[in-house]
Amino acid sequence: MTTHTSISNPVRSDVTDLPTSARTGRTWALAGIGAGLAGAGTIVTSTMVDTVYQERFAGTTDGIAAELVDKAPVMFAFHSITVVGALLMVVFAAGLFRRLRTAMPDSIVPTVAFAGLAGTAVVSVLGAGLDTEFMMPLAQGDGIVDDATGAMYNHWIGTIPWYWVLAGLAGLALFSAFRQGVVPRWIGLVGLVLGGLTVLLGVSPLEYMSGVTGVLWLLTTALGFTLGDRRYRTATH
């Protein structure tokens, strides 16, 4: 009678045996691409509502409400794009959490990544939360919006939806995951560079610029998980 014992002991520490139950599709990663594109759309459309930042309104709000009337169609686009992006970001966050939790069941890294993205989605929803109160009256031209509140609203959508500092935490979490051999090297390094820069910008007085680096990080990372991540998909199929 013979006994055969099979021992799985990979030489490389970044090769992880994953259970069959961990098999997942890439829909969540595709949602991340959509969220990244929507984030770029948020930046573009909110930038188009630039009345309060024009030089002729420096030091005064007189006439801002009247100028914002022509921006109402862009505000509608901004609202829809931003909210859709937030919804897709939650899907990506959930998928990323599952992807990391499979290989790191006892680590806080998956939770930090999920919390960073989910928190950013909440900020995006809040950033678009005042839209109905302003874009509808402006579109109807009923004069309800005065210059001071119009200026405040313009500043709101020019800052809050750009505040992606928490997404930077997700990037840093992926760098930590890379160091433990859970995600590809380049995804980890992108998380360190763009995620770290997003956090630093968010902490600084230039917090609105975290939206630019945050969007770049999300789009690049989601593309990576969609088109790459072959070792993980090979291990789970």
Backbone hydrogen bonds in HBPLUS format (Angstrom, degrees):
<---DONOR---> <-ACCEPTOR-->    atom                        ^
c    i                          cat <-CA-CA->   ^        H-A-AA   ^      H-
h    n   atom  resd res      DA  || num        DHA   H-A  angle D-A-AA Bond
n    s   type  num  typ     dist DA aas  dist angle  dist       angle   num
A0015-VAL N   A0012-ARG O   3.40 MM   3  5.87 162.7  2.44 114.6 115.1     1
A0022-ALA N   A0019-PRO O   2.91 MM   3  5.49 160.7  1.95 115.4 121.8     2
A0023-ARG N   A0020-THR O   3.12 MM   3  5.83 167.8  2.13 125.2 125.8     3
A0029-ALA N   A0026-ARG O   3.08 MM   3  5.17 118.6  2.47  97.2 112.2     4
A0030-LEU N   A0026-ARG O   2.96 MM   4  6.29 155.8  2.02 154.3 161.4     5
A0031-ALA N   A0027-THR O   2.89 MM   4  6.20 146.7  2.00 146.4 156.2     6
A0032-GLY N   A0028-TRP O   3.10 MM   4  6.45 138.1  2.28 134.6 145.4     7
A0032-GLY N   A0029-ALA O   3.02 MM   3  4.93 121.5  2.37  91.1 106.3     8
A0033-ILE N   A0029-ALA O   3.11 MM   4  6.58 144.7  2.24 143.2 152.2     9
A0034-GLY N   A0030-LEU O   3.01 MM   4  6.37 160.8  2.05 149.6 154.5    10
A0035-ALA N   A0031-ALA O   2.83 MM   4  6.09 151.7  1.91 145.4 153.6    11
A0036-GLY N   A0032-GLY O   2.87 MM   4  6.10 152.3  1.95 145.1 152.5    12
A0037-LEU N   A0033-ILE O   2.92 MM   4  6.21 161.8  1.95 154.8 159.2    13
A0038-ALA N   A0034-GLY O   2.86 MM   4  6.03 156.5  1.92 146.4 153.6    14
A0039-GLY N   A0035-ALA O   2.81 MM   4  5.98 145.9  1.92 139.9 149.8    15
A0040-ALA N   A0036-GLY O   3.01 MM   4  6.35 150.9  2.10 144.6 151.6    16
A0041-GLY N   A0037-LEU O   2.91 MM   4  6.23 149.1  2.00 141.5 150.9    17
A0042-THR N   A0038-ALA O   2.77 MM   4  6.10 144.4  1.90 146.5 156.5    18
A0043-ILE N   A0039-GLY O   3.10 MM   4  6.42 157.5  2.15 146.8 151.4    19
A0044-VAL N   A0040-ALA O   2.98 MM   4  6.27 161.8  2.01 150.5 155.4    20
A0045-THR N   A0041-GLY O   2.90 MM   4  6.00 173.7  1.90 152.8 155.0    21
A0046-SER N   A0042-THR O   2.94 MM   4  5.91 161.2  1.98 147.4 153.4    22
A0047-THR N   A0043-ILE O   3.01 MM   4  5.99 146.0  2.13 137.5 146.8    23
A0048-MET N   A0044-VAL O   3.10 MM   4  6.37 138.4  2.28 140.6 151.6    24
A0048-MET N   A0045-THR O   3.18 MM   3  5.06 125.7  2.49  90.5 104.3    25
A0049-VAL N   A0046-SER O   3.18 MM   3  5.29 140.6  2.34  96.9 107.6    26
A0053-TYR N   A0050-ASP O   2.94 MM   3  5.37 142.2  2.08 112.7 124.3    27
A0054-GLN N   A0051-THR O   3.09 MM   3  5.45 165.7  2.12 113.9 118.5    28
A0057-PHE N   A0054-GLN O   2.97 MM   3  5.70 160.2  2.01 120.7 127.0    29
A0058-ALA N   A0055-GLU O   3.07 MM   3  5.24 163.7  2.09 114.2 115.4    30
A0060-THR N   A0057-PHE O   3.16 MM   3  5.27 169.9  2.17 122.6 122.6    31
A0064-ILE N   A0061-THR O   3.14 MM   3  5.62 167.9  2.16 136.9 136.0    32
A0067-GLU N   A0063-GLY O   3.22 MM   4  6.44 153.5  2.30 145.4 152.7    33
A0068-LEU N   A0064-ILE O   2.92 MM   4  6.17 142.4  2.07 150.9 162.0    34
A0069-VAL N   A0066-ALA O   3.39 MM   3  5.54 149.1  2.49  98.9 107.2    35
A0071-LYS N   A0068-LEU O   2.86 MM   3  5.06 146.7  1.97 106.5 117.5    36
A0072-ALA N   A0069-VAL O   3.27 MM   3  5.59 168.6  2.28 111.6 114.9    37
A0074-VAL N   A0071-LYS O   3.05 MM   3  5.42 120.6  2.42 109.4 123.8    38
A0075-MET N   A0071-LYS O   3.07 MM   4  6.39 148.4  2.17 151.0 160.9    39
A0075-MET N   A0072-ALA O   3.01 MM   3  4.97 118.7  2.40  96.1 112.0    40
A0076-PHE N   A0072-ALA O   3.12 MM   4  6.49 149.9  2.21 153.9 161.2    41
A0077-ALA N   A0073-PRO O   3.23 MM   4  6.58 158.8  2.28 144.8 149.6    42
A0078-PHE N   A0074-VAL O   2.81 MM   4  6.06 160.3  1.84 152.0 158.0    43
A0079-HIS N   A0075-MET O   2.92 MM   4  6.11 160.9  1.96 149.3 153.6    44
A0080-SER N   A0076-PHE O   3.18 MM   4  6.45 173.3  2.19 155.3 155.4    45
A0081-ILE N   A0077-ALA O   3.00 MM   4  6.07 171.7  2.01 158.0 160.8    46
A0082-THR N   A0078-PHE O   3.00 MM   4  5.97 162.6  2.03 148.9 154.0    47
A0083-VAL N   A0079-HIS O   3.09 MM   4  6.24 166.4  2.11 154.6 157.9    48
A0084-VAL N   A0080-SER O   3.00 MM   4  6.08 166.3  2.02 152.3 156.6    49
A0085-GLY N   A0081-ILE O   2.97 MM   4  6.06 156.6  2.03 143.8 150.8    50
A0086-ALA N   A0082-THR O   3.02 MM   4  6.28 148.3  2.13 141.7 150.0    51
A0087-LEU N   A0083-VAL O   3.04 MM   4  6.34 157.5  2.09 151.8 156.9    52
A0088-LEU N   A0084-VAL O   3.02 MM   4  6.29 163.8  2.05 154.4 158.3    53
A0089-MET N   A0085-GLY O   2.93 MM   4  6.06 144.5  2.06 141.6 151.8    54
A0090-VAL N   A0086-ALA O   3.20 MM   4  6.50 145.8  2.32 144.9 151.9    55
A0091-VAL N   A0087-LEU O   3.37 MM   4  6.77 154.2  2.44 144.1 150.3    56
A0092-PHE N   A0088-LEU O   2.99 MM   4  6.32 160.8  2.03 150.5 155.6    57
A0093-ALA N   A0089-MET O   2.81 MM   4  6.00 155.5  1.87 145.3 152.8    58
A0094-ALA N   A0090-VAL O   2.94 MM   4  6.18 156.5  2.00 148.0 153.2    59
A0095-GLY N   A0091-VAL O   2.99 MM   4  6.26 160.7  2.03 150.6 155.9    60
A0096-LEU N   A0092-PHE O   2.83 MM   4  6.00 160.7  1.87 154.2 159.6    61
A0097-PHE N   A0093-ALA O   2.94 MM   4  6.08 153.5  2.01 143.5 151.0    62
A0098-ARG N   A0094-ALA O   3.08 MM   4  6.35 160.9  2.12 147.0 151.2    63
A0099-ARG N   A0095-GLY O   2.88 MM   4  6.09 158.2  1.93 147.7 154.4    64
A0100-LEU N   A0096-LEU O   2.93 MM   4  6.12 160.2  1.97 152.1 155.9    65
A0101-ARG N   A0097-PHE O   2.77 MM   4  5.81 161.2  1.80 152.5 159.0    66
A0102-THR N   A0098-ARG O   3.17 MM   4  6.14 149.5  2.27 144.4 149.0    67
A0103-ALA N   A0100-LEU O   3.17 MM   3  5.67 127.1  2.47 108.8 119.6    68
A0104-MET N   A0100-LEU O   2.86 MM   4  5.88 134.2  2.07 147.0 161.3    69
A0107-SER N   A0104-MET O   3.27 MM   3  5.38 170.5  2.28 112.1 114.4    70
A0112-VAL N   A0108-ILE O   2.94 MM   4  6.21 158.3  1.99 159.5 166.5    71
A0113-ALA N   A0109-VAL O   2.98 MM   4  6.19 164.3  2.01 158.3 162.1    72
A0114-PHE N   A0110-PRO O   2.99 MM   4  6.19 163.2  2.02 147.5 152.0    73
A0115-ALA N   A0111-THR O   2.84 MM   4  5.95 167.6  1.85 151.8 155.8    74
A0116-GLY N   A0112-VAL O   2.93 MM   4  6.02 157.8  1.98 148.0 153.7    75
A0117-LEU N   A0113-ALA O   3.23 MM   4  6.44 162.3  2.26 148.1 151.7    76
A0118-ALA N   A0114-PHE O   2.82 MM   4  5.94 169.6  1.83 160.4 164.0    77
A0119-GLY N   A0115-ALA O   2.83 MM   4  5.72 154.9  1.89 140.7 148.3    78
A0120-THR N   A0116-GLY O   3.14 MM   4  6.24 148.9  2.24 133.7 141.8    79
A0121-ALA N   A0117-LEU O   2.96 MM   4  6.26 151.4  2.04 146.7 154.6    80
A0122-VAL N   A0118-ALA O   3.05 MM   4  6.39 151.8  2.13 145.9 152.9    81
A0123-VAL N   A0119-GLY O   3.02 MM   4  6.34 158.4  2.07 147.8 153.4    82
A0124-SER N   A0120-THR O   2.93 MM   4  6.20 152.9  2.01 147.5 154.8    83
A0125-VAL N   A0121-ALA O   3.02 MM   4  6.34 156.6  2.08 148.8 154.4    84
A0126-LEU N   A0122-VAL O   2.94 MM   4  6.24 160.7  1.98 152.8 158.3    85
A0127-GLY N   A0123-VAL O   2.78 MM   4  5.98 145.1  1.90 142.9 153.8    86
A0128-ALA N   A0124-SER O   3.11 MM   4  6.44 135.5  2.32 141.2 151.6    87
A0128-ALA N   A0125-VAL O   3.18 MM   3  5.26 132.6  2.42  95.6 107.7    88
A0129-GLY N   A0126-LEU O   3.01 MM   3  4.66 155.8  2.07  97.4 104.8    89
A0131-ASP N   A0128-ALA O   3.34 MM   3  5.62 163.4  2.37 110.5 115.4    90
A0133-GLU N   A0130-LEU O   3.11 MM   3  5.55 123.4  2.45 108.6 122.3    91
A0134-PHE N   A0131-ASP O   2.94 MM   3  5.39 149.8  2.03 111.7 121.1    92
A0135-MET N   A0131-ASP O   2.67 MM   4  5.60 159.8  1.71 167.0 174.2    93
A0138-LEU N   A0134-PHE O   2.99 MM   4  6.07 159.5  2.03 151.9 158.6    94
A0139-ALA N   A0135-MET O   2.86 MM   4  5.85 153.5  1.93 139.5 146.9    95
A0140-GLN N   A0136-MET O   3.03 MM   4  6.24 147.7  2.14 147.1 155.6    96
A0141-GLY N   A0137-PRO O   2.86 MM   4  5.96 119.4  2.24 135.7 151.6    97
A0142-ASP N   A0137-PRO O   3.41 MM   5  5.90 155.0  2.47 150.2 155.2    98
A0141-GLY N   A0138-LEU O   3.12 MM   3  4.90 138.3  2.31  91.4 103.6    99
A0150-GLY N   A0146-ASP O   2.95 MM   4  5.98 151.4  2.03 149.3 158.5   100
A0151-ALA N   A0147-ASP O   2.94 MM   4  6.10 151.6  2.02 144.7 151.5   101
A0152-MET N   A0148-ALA O   3.03 MM   4  6.34 155.2  2.09 143.9 150.9   102
A0153-TYR N   A0149-THR O   2.90 MM   4  6.13 159.3  1.94 147.4 152.6   103
A0154-ASN N   A0150-GLY O   2.99 MM   4  6.20 157.4  2.04 145.2 151.3   104
A0155-HIS N   A0151-ALA O   2.99 MM   4  6.26 157.1  2.05 149.9 155.5   105
A0156-TRP N   A0152-MET O   2.88 MM   4  6.11 148.3  1.98 144.2 154.0   106
A0157-ILE N   A0153-TYR O   3.03 MM   4  6.38 165.2  2.06 162.5 161.2   107
A0158-GLY N   A0154-ASN O   3.12 MM   4  6.10 126.7  2.41 132.2 146.2   108
A0159-THR N   A0156-TRP O   3.17 MM   3  5.41 164.0  2.20 107.2 111.7   109
A0160-ILE N   A0156-TRP O   2.95 MM   4  5.77 141.6  2.10 152.4 162.7   110
A0162-TRP N   A0159-THR O   2.99 MM   3  5.38 143.1  2.13 112.1 123.6   111
A0163-TYR N   A0160-ILE O   3.03 MM   3  5.33 165.9  2.05 116.3 120.6   112
A0164-TRP N   A0162-TRP O   3.02 MM   2  5.89 118.2  2.41 114.4  97.9   113
A0211-GLY N   A0162-TRP O   2.73 MM  49  4.22  94.1  2.47 150.6 159.5   114
A0167-ALA N   A0164-TRP O   2.92 MM   3  5.40 132.5  2.15 113.4 126.4   115
A0168-GLY N   A0165-VAL O   3.03 MM   3  5.28 133.2  2.26 100.7 113.4   116
A0169-LEU N   A0166-LEU O   3.02 MM   3  5.26 134.3  2.24 100.4 112.2   117
A0170-ALA N   A0167-ALA O   3.01 MM   3  5.20 122.9  2.35  99.3 113.4   118
A0171-GLY N   A0167-ALA O   3.22 MM   4  6.68 149.1  2.32 145.1 153.4   119
A0172-LEU N   A0168-GLY O   3.03 MM   4  6.39 156.8  2.08 150.3 155.8   120
A0173-ALA N   A0169-LEU O   2.84 MM   4  6.08 145.4  1.96 144.5 155.0   121
A0174-LEU N   A0170-ALA O   3.03 MM   4  6.33 146.4  2.14 143.5 151.4   122
A0175-PHE N   A0171-GLY O   3.14 MM   4  6.53 141.3  2.29 139.8 150.5   123
A0176-SER N   A0172-LEU O   3.07 MM   4  6.41 153.6  2.14 144.6 151.0   124
A0177-ALA N   A0173-ALA O   2.90 MM   4  6.23 147.8  2.00 141.9 151.7   125
A0178-PHE N   A0174-LEU O   2.86 MM   4  6.10 149.9  1.95 143.1 150.5   126
A0179-ARG N   A0175-PHE O   3.06 MM   4  6.37 155.5  2.12 146.9 152.8   127
A0180-GLN N   A0177-ALA O   3.11 MM   3  5.15 139.1  2.28  96.6 108.4   128
A0182-VAL N   A0177-ALA O   2.91 MM   5  5.22 167.9  1.93 147.3 145.0   129
A0181-GLY N   A0178-PHE O   2.80 MM   3  4.91 160.5  1.84 112.7 115.4   130
A0188-GLY N   A0184-PRO O   3.20 MM   4  6.54 156.0  2.26 151.5 158.4   131
A0189-LEU N   A0185-ARG O   2.97 MM   4  6.31 153.8  2.04 151.6 159.3   132
A0190-VAL N   A0186-TRP O   2.90 MM   4  6.05 155.7  1.96 145.7 152.2   133
A0191-GLY N   A0187-ILE O   3.00 MM   4  6.16 150.2  2.09 139.3 147.7   134
A0192-LEU N   A0188-GLY O   2.97 MM   4  6.29 145.2  2.09 140.9 150.4   135
A0193-VAL N   A0189-LEU O   2.94 MM   4  6.19 168.9  1.96 154.5 156.0   136
A0194-LEU N   A0190-VAL O   2.88 MM   4  5.73 144.6  2.01 146.8 154.8   137
A0195-GLY N   A0191-GLY O   2.92 MM   4  4.72 122.7  2.25 108.1 124.9   138
A0196-GLY N   A0192-LEU O   3.01 MM   4  5.22 138.8  2.19 110.4 122.8   139
A0197-LEU N   A0193-VAL O   2.99 MM   4  6.03 154.3  2.06 137.4 145.0   140
A0198-THR N   A0194-LEU O   2.92 MM   4  6.01 148.9  2.02 139.0 147.6   141
A0199-VAL N   A0195-GLY O   3.05 MM   4  6.34 154.6  2.11 148.2 154.2   142
A0200-LEU N   A0196-GLY O   2.98 MM   4  6.25 163.7  2.01 150.0 154.5   143
A0201-LEU N   A0197-LEU O   2.88 MM   4  6.04 162.0  1.92 150.1 154.8   144
A0202-GLY N   A0198-THR O   2.96 MM   4  6.06 151.3  2.04 140.2 148.6   145
A0203-VAL N   A0199-VAL O   2.98 MM   4  6.23 143.8  2.11 148.2 157.4   146
A0204-SER N   A0200-LEU O   3.07 MM   4  6.24 142.1  2.22 140.5 150.7   147
A0209-MET N   A0206-LEU O   2.94 MM   3  5.75 152.7  2.02 125.7 132.7   148
A0210-SER N   A0207-GLU O   3.07 MM   3  5.60 160.8  2.10 113.2 119.4   149
A0211-GLY N   A0208-TYR O   3.24 MM   3  5.99 165.9  2.26 115.3 119.3   150
A0212-VAL N   A0209-MET O   3.10 MM   3  5.53 136.5  2.30 107.8 117.4   151
A0214-GLY N   A0210-SER O   2.84 MM   4  5.71 147.5  1.95 138.9 149.5   152
A0215-VAL N   A0211-GLY O   2.99 MM   4  5.92 156.1  2.05 136.6 142.1   153
A0216-LEU N   A0212-VAL O   3.15 MM   4  6.39 163.0  2.18 147.2 151.8   154
A0217-TRP N   A0213-THR O   2.90 MM   4  6.08 156.1  1.96 144.8 151.5   155
A0218-LEU N   A0214-GLY O   2.95 MM   4  6.15 168.8  1.97 151.3 154.0   156
A0219-LEU N   A0215-VAL O   2.95 MM   4  6.06 172.9  1.95 156.3 158.4   157
A0220-THR N   A0216-LEU O   3.03 MM   4  6.02 164.7  2.05 145.7 150.6   158
A0221-THR N   A0217-TRP O   2.87 MM   4  5.93 165.1  1.89 154.0 158.8   159
A0222-ALA N   A0218-LEU O   2.86 MM   4  5.91 165.4  1.89 151.7 156.2   160
A0223-LEU N   A0219-LEU O   3.04 MM   4  6.12 156.6  2.10 142.9 149.4   161
A0224-GLY N   A0220-THR O   2.98 MM   4  6.19 148.0  2.09 140.2 149.5   162
A0225-PHE N   A0221-THR O   2.98 MM   4  6.34 155.0  2.04 152.6 158.0   163
A0226-THR N   A0222-ALA O   2.95 MM   4  6.09 142.5  2.09 141.4 152.2   164
A0227-LEU N   A0223-LEU O   2.86 MM   4  5.91 171.6  1.87 155.7 157.4   165
A0228-GLY N   A0224-GLY O   2.76 MM   4  5.09 140.6  1.92 131.8 143.1   166
A0233-ARG N   A0229-ASP O   3.31 MM   4  6.65 165.7  2.33 151.8 155.5   167
A0234-THR N   A0230-ARG O   2.79 MM   4  5.93 154.5  1.86 154.7 162.2   168
A0235-ALA N   A0231-ARG O   2.99 MM   4  6.11 150.0  2.08 140.3 148.1   169
A0236-THR N   A0232-TYR O   3.07 MM   4  6.29 131.7  2.31 142.2 154.7   170
